[in-house]
Amino acid sequence: MKKTSPETTEKETVASRGGLSSQEAHSLYATLVEIRECEAQLNAVFAKNLFPGYIHSYMGQEACATGVCAALRSDDWIITTHRGRGHYLAKGMALEPMMCEMFGRANGIAGGRGGEMHAADPSVGILGGNGIVGGGIPYATGAAYSALLEGSDRVCAVFFGEGASNQGSFHEALNLAAAWNLPLLFVCENNLYAEMTPFIQTSRLPDIALRAQGYGIHGEAVDGTDVVAVRDAARAAVQRARTGLGPTLLELKTYRYGGHFQGDPCNYRTREEEAQWKERDCVANFRARILVENLLPLSELQAVEASAASRVACAIELALASPDPEPSEALRHVYAP
Ligand SMILES: Cc1ncc(C[n+]2csc(CCOP(=O)(O)OP(=O)(O)O)c2C)c(N)n1
């Protein structure tokens, strides 16, 4: 294993950044739009009181999941959080079983046991979500260690918020991953607020990426509203991890459009701040870029949008019509047979 330093990896980061093909633009846009549609339609269902439990909306942050997962292989692993729907879709969880799981239905990807925070699909590398803030980070460190022990070139990416970066688990995992040179991407989606608390009230450093220096690994802050910038930074980090150069801390600067959960009145931030971030909307801006750069015709973008809207609507309809799990099944998978 080669050892890394922030200086040596910086050169590769820049060298490996490329352009955007029409095919890539189509694929990135389709994922962004599918996630956005899910969030919009689920919010509407929640407003009608048809959704069981909470919705922690991912709207606004779509470029983070889309860009990072575009840099991963199908057999790479991810671990996400309570705000994980975008990651599930971007990594390849099928829409219908994902949606049925959100509603806690028997035909959900986890049989309705996981709900919004605990879906998983190892067949496409999704090791799970996590309701414990910072709880997924040590799991991901273990997963990355297992990839190393197996001798595979598989990498793991763990997503978490800036609130989680103040947890002990974050610091312990960064230290161990650095010391053991693990193939791991720490992906911090800094949406500025942990529940109702602004990050600047809980840290003297505004940039989480700077914390990488304390552990001797590469850290980078990226515009989390630019899906191509996110993908390129993630590609460079994946390349480092696969080639034995160890972990990277990526900080994606982003914003959640809704509250911490649906129904949160957001009285801890201003409407002006919300409007400023919405001007940088990751879906609208990428759409505009595709048209300006002539990567795809408008008709193709419209077809992508119509398809996502109807597939998400059908998935929600299916979930609403699907049965709850049988109470007699509640203890299945809890005890060894
Ligand atoms: C260990 C722990 N402490 C507190 C909570 C309650 N809680 C749920 S989400 C959240 C905020 C998390 O903020 P962040 O990590 O920035 O993620 P975001 O919600 O912004 O995506 C808190 C404090 C929890 N679930 N787990």
The ligand as a Tripos MOL2 file, in Angstrom:
@<TRIPOS>MOLECULE
LIG
   26    27     1     0     0
SMALL
NO_CHARGES

@<TRIPOS>ATOM
      1 C1        -26.8790   10.2320   18.2510 C.3       1 LIG1
      2 C2        -28.0900   11.0400   17.8730 C.ar      1 LIG1
      3 N1        -28.2750   12.2580   18.4320 N.ar      1 LIG1
      4 C3        -29.3430   13.0070   18.1070 C.ar      1 LIG1
      5 C4        -30.2860   12.5250   17.2150 C.ar      1 LIG1
      6 C5        -31.4730   13.3750   16.7950 C.3       1 LIG1
      7 N2        -31.2230   13.9120   15.4590 N.ar      1 LIG1
      8 C6        -31.7640   13.3260   14.3780 C.ar      1 LIG1
      9 S1        -31.2740   14.0580   12.9610 S.2       1 LIG1
     10 C7        -30.3600   15.1870   13.7850 C.ar      1 LIG1
     11 C8        -29.5790   16.2640   13.0430 C.3       1 LIG1
     12 C9        -28.5570   15.6920   12.1470 C.3       1 LIG1
     13 O1        -27.9180   16.7180   11.4410 O.3       1 LIG1
     14 P1        -26.9040   16.3930   10.3040 P.3       1 LIG1
     15 O2        -25.9680   15.3300   10.7470 O.co2     1 LIG1
     16 O3        -26.2950   17.6740    9.8780 O.co2     1 LIG1
     17 O4        -27.7930   15.7650    9.1480 O.3       1 LIG1
     18 P2        -29.0100   16.4390    8.3480 P.3       1 LIG1
     19 O5        -30.2520   16.1820    9.1520 O.co2     1 LIG1
     20 O6        -28.7000   17.8770    8.1900 O.co2     1 LIG1
     21 O7        -29.0560   15.6960    7.0510 O.co2     1 LIG1
     22 C10       -30.4280   14.9950   15.1460 C.ar      1 LIG1
     23 C11       -29.7050   15.8220   16.1540 C.3       1 LIG1
     24 C12       -30.0650   11.2430   16.6730 C.ar      1 LIG1
     25 N3        -30.9170   10.7090   15.8020 N.pl3     1 LIG1
     26 N4        -28.9540   10.5290   16.9870 N.ar      1 LIG1
@<TRIPOS>BOND
     1     1     2 1
     2     2     3 ar
     3     2    26 ar
     4     3     4 ar
     5     4     5 ar
     6     5     6 1
     7     5    24 ar
     8     6     7 1
     9     7     8 ar
    10     7    22 ar
    11     8     9 ar
    12     9    10 ar
    13    10    11 1
    14    10    22 ar
    15    11    12 1
    16    12    13 1
    17    13    14 1
    18    14    15 2
    19    14    16 1
    20    14    17 1
    21    17    18 1
    22    18    19 2
    23    18    20 1
    24    18    21 1
    25    22    23 1
    26    24    25 1
    27    24    26 ar
@<TRIPOS>SUBSTRUCTURE
     1 LIG1         1 GROUP 0 **** ****
